[in-house]
């Protein structure tokens, strides 16, 4: 499965194929098991498929100045400044991307239920300040549901 081939036409890649291929890392079965354990909840198959590719996709809604930069598994499980606070507060979920700035995208259980959220990384109160974009990865990244909420945020 190639994520860029199935993503909504409302998104475009910010990287060339050559740039993506040059950044690809090897992901093992154990890595996938570790990220699921790290999230403390089942993760969507589409997200796991993205992780399995070992690519750090960067996408943006067409003609918008909004970026979703997917993180690799090792970055997600690192001791980054935001993650310990996120894990302590949220209990279930993972930060899977950022906007190449202060905003974080996470999949988890927020105030509006399980789904994909965006929140400023420095806010400190991820639960109450996160904005839900979509219920599922398929909704946002394949069907384009939630793109308007994403664009409105910026």
matplotlib code that plots the C-alpha trace (Angstrom):
import matplotlib.pyplot as plt

x = [0.0, 1.4, -0.2, 0.3, -1.6, -4.7, -4.8, -7.5, -7.0, -7.4, -3.9, -0.5, 2.9, 5.4, 8.3, 9.4, 9.6, 13.4, 13.3, 10.9, 13.0, 16.2, 14.6, 13.1, 14.0, 13.6, 10.7, 10.4, 7.5, 8.8, 8.8, 5.1, 4.4, 6.2, 4.3, 1.0, 2.1, 3.4, 0.0, -1.8, -4.7, -5.4, -4.1, -5.8, -4.6, -3.9, -1.6, 0.2, 0.6, 2.1, 4.5, 5.4, 6.6, 9.3, 8.6, 8.1, 5.4, 4.8, 1.4, -0.6, -4.1, -3.7, -3.0, -3.0, -0.2, -0.9, 1.5, 1.1, 4.6, 4.3, 6.9, 8.7, 8.2, 11.6, 10.8, 7.4, 8.9, 11.8, 12.1, 10.9, 9.9, 6.2, 5.7, 6.1, 3.5, 1.2, 1.5, 0.9, -2.2, -3.8, -3.2, -4.3, -3.0, 0.1, 1.4, 1.9, 2.7, 3.5, 3.1, 6.9, 6.2, 4.5, 1.3, 1.0, -1.4, -2.4, -4.6, -6.2, -9.1, -9.8, -12.8, -14.8, -14.0, -11.5, -10.1, -7.5, -6.8, -4.6, -3.3, -0.6, 2.3, 3.1, -0.5, 0.1, -3.6, -3.9, -7.2, -9.2, -7.5, -7.2, -9.5, -10.9, -10.4, -11.9, -13.0, -10.7, -7.6, -9.7, -12.1, -9.3, -6.7, -8.7, -12.2, -11.1, -13.5, -12.0, -9.8, -12.0, -11.6, -7.8, -7.6, -9.9, -7.5, -4.8]
y = [0.0, 3.4, 6.1, 8.8, 6.7, 6.4, 9.7, 12.2, 14.4, 17.4, 16.7, 16.8, 15.6, 18.2, 15.9, 14.3, 10.5, 10.8, 12.8, 10.3, 7.3, 8.9, 9.3, 5.8, 3.7, 0.0, -0.9, -4.4, -6.4, -5.6, -1.9, -2.1, -4.1, -1.4, 1.5, -0.2, -0.8, 2.8, 4.1, 2.1, 1.5, -0.1, 1.9, 2.3, 0.0, 2.9, 4.5, 1.2, 0.8, 4.3, 3.3, 0.0, 1.9, 3.6, 6.9, 10.2, 11.6, 15.3, 16.3, 19.5, 20.4, 21.8, 25.5, 25.9, 26.7, 23.8, 20.8, 17.4, 16.0, 12.3, 11.2, 7.9, 5.4, 6.1, 9.8, 9.1, 6.9, 9.3, 11.5, 14.6, 17.6, 17.2, 13.5, 12.9, 15.6, 14.1, 10.6, 11.7, 13.6, 11.6, 8.0, 6.6, 7.7, 8.9, 12.0, 10.9, 14.1, 17.8, 20.9, 21.6, 24.1, 24.0, 22.1, 18.4, 15.9, 12.9, 9.9, 9.1, 9.6, 13.3, 15.3, 14.5, 10.8, 8.7, 10.3, 12.6, 15.8, 18.9, 20.9, 23.4, 21.5, 24.1, 24.5, 22.0, 21.0, 18.7, 17.2, 20.5, 22.5, 19.8, 20.2, 17.0, 16.8, 13.4, 10.1, 7.9, 8.1, 7.0, 9.9, 12.6, 11.2, 9.3, 10.9, 14.4, 14.7, 17.2, 19.1, 22.2, 22.1, 21.8, 24.8, 26.8, 26.2, 28.0]
z = [0.0, -1.0, 1.1, -1.5, -4.0, -1.8, -0.1, -0.9, -4.0, -1.6, -0.3, -2.0, -1.0, 0.0, -0.9, -4.1, -4.4, -4.2, -1.0, 0.6, -0.5, 0.8, 4.3, 4.5, 7.6, 8.2, 10.4, 12.0, 13.4, 16.9, 16.1, 15.2, 18.4, 20.5, 19.0, 19.7, 23.3, 23.5, 22.4, 25.0, 22.6, 19.3, 16.4, 13.0, 10.3, 7.9, 10.5, 11.0, 7.2, 7.1, 9.9, 8.1, 5.0, 7.1, 5.3, 6.9, 4.7, 4.5, 3.1, 2.8, 1.6, -1.9, -2.1, 1.7, 4.1, 6.4, 6.8, 8.3, 8.7, 9.8, 12.4, 12.3, 15.0, 16.7, 16.9, 18.4, 21.1, 21.9, 24.9, 23.0, 25.2, 24.4, 24.6, 28.4, 29.1, 26.4, 27.7, 31.3, 30.4, 27.7, 28.8, 25.4, 22.0, 20.2, 18.5, 14.9, 13.2, 13.6, 11.4, 11.2, 14.0, 17.4, 16.5, 17.1, 15.5, 17.6, 17.4, 20.7, 23.1, 23.4, 24.8, 21.6, 21.7, 19.8, 16.7, 15.0, 16.8, 16.4, 19.3, 20.0, 21.5, 24.1, 25.4, 28.2, 28.3, 25.3, 26.3, 26.6, 23.8, 21.1, 18.1, 16.6, 12.9, 12.1, 13.6, 11.5, 9.3, 6.4, 6.9, 7.0, 4.7, 2.1, 2.2, 3.0, 5.9, 8.4, 6.0, 6.4, 10.2, 9.7, 7.4, 9.6, 12.5, 10.6]

ax = plt.figure().add_subplot(projection="3d")
ax.plot(x, y, z, "-o")
ax.set_aspect("equal")
plt.show()
